[in-house]
Amino acid sequence: MPVIKAAELAYGRLRSPDLDKQEEFLTAFGMVRADRTKNALYMRGTDEAHHLHVTELGEPKYVGIAFHAESLGDLEKLARVQGASKIEDIDEPGGGKRVRLTDPDGFQVEVVYGMQRLPKIPLKRPPVNTGEDKTQRRNALYYKGVERGPSHVKRIGHFVVHSPQFEKTLGWYREVIGLRCSDDVYADSKDNIVGSFNRLDRGDDYVDHHTFFCIRSDKAGLNHLSYEAADIDDIMIGHEVMKAKGYEHFWGIGRHSLGSQVFDYWGDPWGRVHEHWADTDVLNASVPPNLIGRHELNGPWGEPIPEKFMHHAVR
Ligand SMILES: [Fe+2]
């Protein structure tokens, strides 16, 4: 049994030398400022989480990732893990309590409980007249229901890292945080696992196909942080904004095979990749782990995975 089964992903924590520039990028990406202090920026989406992205002021760095715990009792269990902090009050906007841990590659993992929730940011999206029911939008024009502008980030979906000690890192997230395998990916022969897609374990409840993808690598670092957008059109709309602003494009637009999301990847001014996606496969705990070949990673449409993106890892 794992130490806990995390309830949800909470936020990614980065460090950047210029919070104005970071906020400009994240606003264009479709997040909304939740708070900003002298030393840090907190960005939210349209869902209720107080924030889903933290940037501390400092030299560029991937500090780590944060999960929500289901209960205070889970924080007590984590505080007994070797190397863990005691339960701390979070001295940051949004409050709550946390335990800080360090994963095998040295990145911080916060598990938080009791963080403030904010009212949802209302967002109206026009229904779509496709498929069998062509009258979901009646006597109404689609284009009048959407505006040009940034995407609308809803929530954080997953994070992806490279690890030079793949089994250890993967094992740690499974044993301490309670993630479970959705798909292991092999190359050449079935015993050569090169990546692993893992999801939350919420029993009968359905969760995103993956919350964590770990890549076997010769280096440790963040490949990308990933955020759910309002819908597929919302990704297209946001793509125009990011392109016009000259941000570095890494991959997309396409549809993944594993997880099936429609995706688009953008680098921030310091090369940290942020993904937009919409429409994911959801699985519950009844689905056993699956083994697939790397050659099956290309989805039904979109360009194949670029080398530049595949090998991208920032510390
Ligand atoms: Fe992703």
Residues whose N, C-alpha, C, O or C-beta is under 5 A from the ligand:
A	BS01	LIG	S226 E275
